[in-house]
Amino acid sequence: DEQLVESGGGLVQPGRSLRVSCTGSGFNFGDYGLNWFRQAPGKGLEWVSFIRSRAYGRTTEYAASVKGRFISSRDDSKSIAYLQMSSLKTEDTAVYYCSRIRGEYQLPSYWFFDLWGRGTLVTVSS
Amino acid sequence: QSVLTQPPSVSGAPGQSVTISCTGSNSNIGAGYEVHWYQQLPRTAPKLLIFGHNIRPSGVPDRLSGSKSGTSASLVIAGLQAEDEADYYCQSYDNSLSSWVFGGGTKLTVL
């Protein structure tokens, strides 16, 4: 079965850092781009970042709300993607989901997300 | 507040049909971007149900269908079953935000 599993969430103080991971199995992880979304308590899904596949240079993009603080990376040999979060703010509190991109050969506006993890909860609080 | 607007809840009896609406604007659905639908059961990962307005991935039953008109889209679930009870989300792309956007989710209750 194809699967994505997030891990690494937890309670962290404002201003500190945390790294969450997304581990894939059952498919050729390196062939796919990956997106990170988050969902704050009682709010809708918000795009955070993406990292493209090796075929597209593993390039990254970030939402304005996290640019300069979050870094996406991946280790295809381990089938893991990472989201390194720094200078965390209380408003970063959310469940963080990774998802697999379909249609990467097209413009990003055509992408959709055909495999998701269950998410990992990040709570930023003093 | 989500960019795409969905009703918070819908309900129907087993065997009936329900429609979940997704209303956007001229910067997303109305601009011609495709609409995709996801199902999320409690404590599980979201699952892709419909992509490209009305294409079902393998394994998704044909009693689910999607449509789009103007700045809105709809998901129809026919022949409701107890297993359909879940949260449903629509997704598109917004060119003013340069980002993928979602509806706030609709909770389907099978009576």
Contacts between the chains, C-beta under 8 A, distances in Angstrom:
chain1	res1	chain2	res2	distance
A	4	B	45	7.3
A	35	B	100	7.7
A	43	B	2	7.9
A	44	B	1	7.5
A	44	B	2	3.6
A	44	B	3	7.9
A	44	B	102	5.4
A	44	B	103	7.1
A	44	B	104	4.7
A	44	B	105	7.0
A	45	B	2	7.8
A	45	B	89	6.8
A	45	B	91	7.8
A	45	B	102	4.1
A	47	B	99	4.9
A	47	B	100	5.1
A	47	B	101	7.9
A	63	B	99	6.6
A	97	B	45	7.6
A	97	B	46	7.2
A	99	B	46	7.6
A	102	B	51	7.4
A	108	B	93	7.4
A	109	B	33	5.7
A	109	B	93	4.1
A	109	B	95	7.2
A	110	B	34	6.7
A	110	B	93	7.7
A	111	B	93	7.9
A	111	B	100	7.2
A	112	B	34	7.3
A	112	B	36	4.4
A	112	B	48	6.8
A	112	B	51	4.7
A	112	B	52	7.7
A	112	B	91	7.0
A	113	B	36	7.7
A	113	B	38	7.9
A	113	B	46	8.0
A	113	B	48	6.8
A	113	B	91	7.6
A	114	B	48	4.7
A	114	B	51	7.4
A	114	B	57	6.6
A	115	B	45	7.9
A	115	B	48	7.6
A	116	B	38	7.7
A	116	B	45	4.3
A	116	B	46	4.4
A	116	B	47	7.3
A	116	B	48	8.0
A	117	B	45	5.4
A	118	B	43	7.1
A	118	B	44	6.2
A	118	B	45	4.7
A	119	B	45	7.4
